[in-house]
Amino acid sequence: MKFAHHTRQHLLVATAIAYALTTAAAYAEPVDASAPAAATETPDSGNNGIAEGSDVIVTGTKANEIAPVTASLQTTQPQSIVSRSFIEDSLPATADFNQIALIAPSVSNYGSANGTGLSESKAQIRGFQDGEYNVTYDGVPFGDTNDPTHHSNTFFPSNTVETLIVDRGPGNAATLGQATFGGNMNLFSRATRDTAGFEGKAAYGTFNTYLLRAVAQTGAIDKLGGTEAVFSTQWVKSDGARTYSPFRSWNVFGKVTVPLGAHARLTFLGTYNVNRFNQPDKDGATLDQIRQYGKYYSLNNDPTSQGYFGYNHTRKTTDFEIIKFEADLGAKSSFENRAYTYSYDNETLSGSDVTAYGHLDKNGQQIAEVNTVTLTLGAKAVAGVPGYTKTNKYRMYGDIAKVHLDFGFGTLTTGAWIEWSDTYRQQRDVDLVTMLPNYVEKKVANPATKVATPQNIKFDQNSNTNHTEEFVELELRPIPGLKITPGFKHVDFNRRIDAAYNQTTRYAQRVSKNYSADLPFATINYAATPTLSVYAQFAKGFLAPSLGVLYVDTPGRSTVAPEKSTNYQAGVVYHGQRLSIDADVYKIDFSNKFASLTSPDPGAGTIWVNQGSVQYKGIEGQITYAFPGGLAVFANGSRNYAKTDNPGFMALQVANAPEWTAAGGILFKHGPMVFSLIDKWTGRQWFTDPSQIVTGDTKSFNAYDAYRSNGYNSAILSARYELGPVRFGVEVNNLFDSKRVTNINTGKTAAADQYFYQVGRTVTGDITVKF
């Protein structure tokens, strides 16, 4: 009841703010008429391939027309903008948003072990892991409800993305999200056009991979007041790179923009996605499995094994809807409001331990997989195949309102965000042969009622989040070309569990925890010339603890507080007619790292505390030079330091944080011909957490160093040729056939560690028809 009252209070506050905002005026930034036309940043018309569909404006120079990544002269933090043209011309059609973002400096990723877009991937930005940065779609932050992590190929396949912008920083006060901490990956939906058109694509490639796609633009419909709409559907079918790992995906997307007179607009957006695939819940191949079955072992065809493909399958269903209202209330006034909802439903059947299959003894002899189940409580175990069912489903609801008010020498931006969620999660042990309950869990009784928990239930849990943010920022323009923007944001975040059987404890618990933060921001951008700007940023970041903090017997004994970051960075952007270049330096202090331990207090059990700090710092840059005739060369790179910063411990690079990244290539776009060759290098990194490595402890350091990777690269060769309305394309992904390790999921023993490798060279051909 207390939580419900808290929710109603926030809803009333947000409603009052939204009502107040609808009466306010907003600022639409004027174009500097004195700037030369060639250097003025203007919204893209859809012809030059830069930042289509987003609100970011980019200089229309020759270099930026062909650059794979660029930055705005008005940016206040390091930024990489990836256009739809680059997505279409140079990347696999099955690419997920992490693959799109990979071209940016300081971005690395792992996963996609079944092929590009055919299994999930995880991206890192400057070494910050998924869940430590925001991902947004048309300005709406999205992520899981137990922690703000993301499913890269589940919500937004590439046919739904027009532009992607990587902001390497927490943004300003108006930047929203659960993880306003290590950066932002901003996706923008496919843009509607004022002219009608249709595009159909068919592709076929390695692993018997099919892709069919259709995109239809209605153009401006005069009878409906200029209403524009775009609709898309995409179907993917593949056998996958890994053994017995087929993948199926279907997506539909629609967006309708309705003018409401001359000064208002209403946009409706919706997308629905279904993925079906065979994969164990805890994925990856052990070294024994790799020795016997190769680097791309995942599942087998043995029905007596927990790794049998018929016992390991998942269906993920998602939807995402936004209603956006925008209004110009005067020459320099506007208001916008986004109401949204989205859902995720993961239904999985999996073997309990797929690492046991193919295990060898010290003499290299096969050890039989031991499979027994307990079908009657208290009875002896019998032959069977142990596994479990898993459900993870949630729906999010939210609303974002923003207003801008211009008063000549400055602009005031203020607004609020409210979001809440309902989640249901469960896991139950079963015999995969008969699907009967398998009573193998430890005996647990509710400490209050003494009622025993069924020994086939791992957990059965409902949970909620309730999240509000209020923000204000003031952009001051004391002299021409200079913008100074201080800002402030207040965050309230509540987690609540109402579980019949809580995860880990396995008995009924009702637990709630509130977190809050006050976050100051300050940015500066100075346009020294129409083609050169410099910027600097100071920002505080915030990340609430995950739901797992409440999976303990005595939550009140935990002292864990939100993780915090303090960000300092500065950079420069130059947009010449043929040369585009930007560079930056940064330093980020990260404190309050989450950790769990056994409480010294008798009977308290596991508790969560803040233990440890990490320091991030580095230098980044990107450059493109456009030659006459449509040829361009580009390069970008970063040197990234992401090391633990704790007295008495060695300063070691954190897990999955490359020490450097680099990309380079050539692009040619002239007449009917499009060609590109790009390569991305990911530098040395480690695949294990160094937090327990003590100074001078050689044994533990050697264990840490055993999980070192010296890096890897992946090149993509792409060629397209247009013949009238038909476009023919061929693409070679991972041109040099690199098959190095990209990640290791560490188990309880080294024998149970699960390895992931780059997928080798793949070839895809496609035909696109436009009219």
Disulfide bonds with the S-S distance in Angstrom:
none
